[in-house]
Amino acid sequence: MASTSISVNPRRSYNHFTKDGGASFNENRLCSFTFQSGLLGSKIPMEKLSLSVNGTRPTRPEPIRFSGSESMKASSRSFDVVIVGAGIIGLTIARQFLTKSDLSVAVVDKAVPCSGATGAGQGYIWMVHKNPASDTWELTKRSHQLWKKLAETIRDQGMDSLQVLGWKKTGSLLVGRTPEDSVMLRKKVSQLSEAGLRAEYLSSDELHSKEPSIYVGTDGGAAFAPEDCQLDAHLAVSYIEKVNRSFAPKGRYAEFYHEPVTGLVRSTSSGEYEAVRTSNNTLYGKAIIVAAGCWSRSLMHDLLKDSNVKFDALVMPRKGHLLVIENFNPLQLNHGSMEVGYIDYQNAAFTSGQNDQSQALSVSMTSTIDTMGNLVLGSSRQFAGFSTEVDDSIVLHIWKRAGEFFPKLKELPLTDFVNNRKVRVGLRPYMPDGKPVIGPVPGLSNLFFATGHEGGGLSMALGTAEMVVDMVLGNPTYIDNSPFAAKGRCC
Ligand SMILES: Cc1cc2nc3c(=O)[nH]c(=O)nc-3n(C[C@H](O)[C@H](O)[C@H](O)COP(=O)(O)OP(=O)(O)OC[C@H]3O[C@@H](n4cnc5c(N)ncnc54)[C@H](O)[C@@H]3O)c2cc1C
């Protein structure tokens, strides 16, 4: 396949994009910034600054061009990288570019960060339910290493990772209640152990002494992964935004929230897509990364409709409810837990033509206690379009399912918690083959895609960000990126 490269010239000034040398945002969270090229005065060697596709290094920098029909508007801005989507995936990619290169980054979102799936995330950063033979194993493992490293760095800087990220090493329990479940859990433990993970099988009695509130009957048991951790999605997002914004005064970062992306601008000379058009701005970028979660398919469809590029990422919304009960004292949990059935539900495929709601709906028990001491219970899965409306019958279903594992909850009607309960609903970006798409859009050298993480986006975010940035810079990736390529899956 022919490959093209885009190179960033570190000596080029982009001052012509911002005639007054500055730009203000009406976003009250990030008041103003002065835009200068992040490439000026770069301490990073030219090689690092190259944006390269397919590992091909550019021989000569490509000049920046604007398409003939696109007149320069006051609202045009230029960056090295433009990221569409400010969920956990888009924001962590931005952070990775900012901290690991000298490139300037814009993040654009139709709303605000936690408005997508990220805001509903329970926050488990777990390996216990993962399959070492799956394509996502290495990515997840790498990502967890990076989260752990980040939590350590935060501690080394004198901050409390619990306060900053909601980071807790609770360990996780994958629990089952039948003899068949126990056989499966024993097998799981040996698979995890063979793959180098600390894991042990707990009989019903051993489980009871570790987590007295759980009841799995005499035939049940659990797989216990003591190294598994959890974070708070909202805290983690705030922290990452703070890191990203610290680059704004240096002119390397800007965010454009409440600005839906509505189009792409194509260079008439090179044919490359060189900018995204939003409701208010035209944002030029040498690399454009689409990380728009479950909206990515329709967005790409709209963006590419006038081109001859055939790209159809099959990502679709998989709705999930999460129940949070504030200041919940009746149940004390030492660990996070998940019922073993979760794995089958997560892997269950979408059947086209499926229109029976009850058939499409699955609920499996997940439980954690968050930083504030709230009980967080999950979760449901269903294919129900893009609606994020709360369905009270599903909330009740989650409560009842949790009661199957935590008998204490059976004594408490959910109606007792009307005033201190919150329901979070999010649309997981589901890919039918169970793994995200990470990499360039075939045939378009500077347009990248990073989505489809379904129920593991928080978990896989840092590994994904590292992979995307390495791909854009033309560096070798830490783990094999080929299972995540769009080629052969989306076109
Ligand atoms: C109930 C529930 C529990 C979960 N629990 C966990 C968990 O414990 N651990 C875990 O690892 N994962 C969990 N997940 C999954 C995780 O939340 C997702 O995989 C992850 O948040 C996906 O992140 P994202 O950035 O791809 O998508 P999103 O967070 O959805 O972000 C996409 C962004 O793109 C923006 N966007 C869309 N269209 C446009 C446009 N045209 N222009 C500009 N911006 C646009 C949206 O506004 C949105 O902000 C859970 C999910 C749910 C629903």
The ligand as an SDF file (V2000), in Angstrom:
LIG
                    3D

 53 58  0  0  0  0  0  0  0  0999 V2000
  -22.2610    1.6680   32.8260 C   0  0  0  0  0  0  0  0  0  0  0  0
  -20.8460    1.6280   32.3070 C   0  0  0  0  0  0  0  0  0  0  0  0
  -19.8380    1.1680   33.1420 C   0  0  0  0  0  0  0  0  0  0  0  0
  -18.5260    1.1040   32.6570 C   0  0  0  0  0  0  0  0  0  0  0  0
  -17.5440    0.7020   33.5070 N   0  0  0  0  0  0  0  0  0  0  0  0
  -16.2610    0.6410   33.0520 C   0  0  0  0  0  0  0  0  0  0  0  0
  -15.2110    0.2360   33.9140 C   0  0  0  0  0  0  0  0  0  0  0  0
  -15.4390   -0.0140   35.0910 O   0  0  0  0  0  0  0  0  0  0  0  0
  -13.9580    0.1250   33.4050 N   0  0  0  0  0  0  0  0  0  0  0  0
  -13.6870    0.4220   32.0920 C   0  0  0  0  0  0  0  0  0  0  0  0
  -12.5430    0.2870   31.6750 O   0  0  0  0  0  0  0  0  0  0  0  0
  -14.6550    0.8640   31.2630 N   0  0  0  0  0  0  0  0  0  0  0  0
  -15.9350    0.9690   31.7110 C   0  0  0  0  0  0  0  0  0  0  0  0
  -16.9310    1.3670   30.8730 N   0  0  0  0  0  0  0  0  0  0  0  0
  -16.5960    1.6350   29.4660 C   0  0  0  0  0  0  0  0  0  0  0  0
  -15.9660    2.9930   29.3030 C   0  0  0  0  0  0  0  0  0  0  0  0
  -16.7150    3.9460   30.0030 O   0  0  0  0  0  0  0  0  0  0  0  0
  -15.8900    3.3320   27.7990 C   0  0  0  0  0  0  0  0  0  0  0  0
  -15.2470    2.2850   27.1050 O   0  0  0  0  0  0  0  0  0  0  0  0
  -15.0870    4.6060   27.5790 C   0  0  0  0  0  0  0  0  0  0  0  0
  -15.5800    5.6370   28.3880 O   0  0  0  0  0  0  0  0  0  0  0  0
  -15.1310    5.0350   26.1240 C   0  0  0  0  0  0  0  0  0  0  0  0
  -14.4510    6.2600   26.0320 O   0  0  0  0  0  0  0  0  0  0  0  0
  -14.4540    7.1080   24.7050 P   0  0  0  0  0  0  0  0  0  0  0  0
  -13.5820    8.2810   24.9270 O   0  0  0  0  0  0  0  0  0  0  0  0
  -14.1480    6.2170   23.5520 O   0  0  0  0  0  0  0  0  0  0  0  0
  -15.9850    7.5160   24.4900 O   0  0  0  0  0  0  0  0  0  0  0  0
  -16.8770    8.6610   25.1730 P   0  0  0  0  0  0  0  0  0  0  0  0
  -16.5880    8.8250   26.6050 O   0  0  0  0  0  0  0  0  0  0  0  0
  -18.2760    8.3510   24.7950 O   0  0  0  0  0  0  0  0  0  0  0  0
  -16.3730    9.9750   24.4570 O   0  0  0  0  0  0  0  0  0  0  0  0
  -16.6710   10.2760   23.1210 C   0  0  0  0  0  0  0  0  0  0  0  0
  -16.7770   11.7880   23.0080 C   0  0  0  0  0  0  0  0  0  0  0  0
  -16.9410   12.1470   21.6280 O   0  0  0  0  0  0  0  0  0  0  0  0
  -17.7700   13.2760   21.5840 C   0  0  0  0  0  0  0  0  0  0  0  0
  -18.3580   13.4170   20.2400 N   0  0  0  0  0  0  0  0  0  0  0  0
  -19.2320   12.6030   19.6260 C   0  0  0  0  0  0  0  0  0  0  0  0
  -19.5610   13.0940   18.4120 N   0  0  0  0  0  0  0  0  0  0  0  0
  -18.8850   14.2390   18.2520 C   0  0  0  0  0  0  0  0  0  0  0  0
  -18.8110   15.2240   17.2310 C   0  0  0  0  0  0  0  0  0  0  0  0
  -19.5270   15.1500   16.0850 N   0  0  0  0  0  0  0  0  0  0  0  0
  -18.0060   16.2990   17.4070 N   0  0  0  0  0  0  0  0  0  0  0  0
  -17.2790   16.4220   18.5380 C   0  0  0  0  0  0  0  0  0  0  0  0
  -17.3150   15.5300   19.5530 N   0  0  0  0  0  0  0  0  0  0  0  0
  -18.1020   14.4570   19.4140 C   0  0  0  0  0  0  0  0  0  0  0  0
  -18.8240   13.0010   22.6490 C   0  0  0  0  0  0  0  0  0  0  0  0
  -19.4620   14.1920   23.0820 O   0  0  0  0  0  0  0  0  0  0  0  0
  -17.9880   12.3390   23.7530 C   0  0  0  0  0  0  0  0  0  0  0  0
  -17.5700   13.2530   24.7450 O   0  0  0  0  0  0  0  0  0  0  0  0
  -18.2360    1.4870   31.3250 C   0  0  0  0  0  0  0  0  0  0  0  0
  -19.2530    1.9850   30.5130 C   0  0  0  0  0  0  0  0  0  0  0  0
  -20.5550    2.0500   30.9880 C   0  0  0  0  0  0  0  0  0  0  0  0
  -21.6420    2.5950   30.0950 C   0  0  0  0  0  0  0  0  0  0  0  0
  1  2  1  0
  2  3  1  0
  2 52  2  0
  3  4  2  0
  4  5  1  0
  4 50  1  0
  5  6  2  0
  6  7  1  0
  6 13  1  0
  7  8  2  0
  7  9  1  0
  9 10  1  0
 10 11  2  0
 10 12  1  0
 12 13  2  0
 13 14  1  0
 14 15  1  0
 14 50  1  0
 15 16  1  0
 16 17  1  0
 16 18  1  0
 18 19  1  0
 18 20  1  0
 20 21  1  0
 20 22  1  0
 22 23  1  0
 23 24  1  0
 24 25  2  0
 24 26  1  0
 24 27  1  0
 27 28  1  0
 28 29  2  0
 28 30  1  0
 28 31  1  0
 31 32  1  0
 32 33  1  0
 33 34  1  0
 33 48  1  0
 34 35  1  0
 35 36  1  0
 35 46  1  0
 36 37  1  0
 36 45  1  0
 37 38  2  0
 38 39  1  0
 39 40  1  0
 39 45  2  0
 40 41  1  0
 40 42  2  0
 42 43  1  0
 43 44  2  0
 44 45  1  0
 46 47  1  0
 46 48  1  0
 48 49  1  0
 50 51  2  0
 51 52  1  0
 52 53  1  0
M  END
$$$$
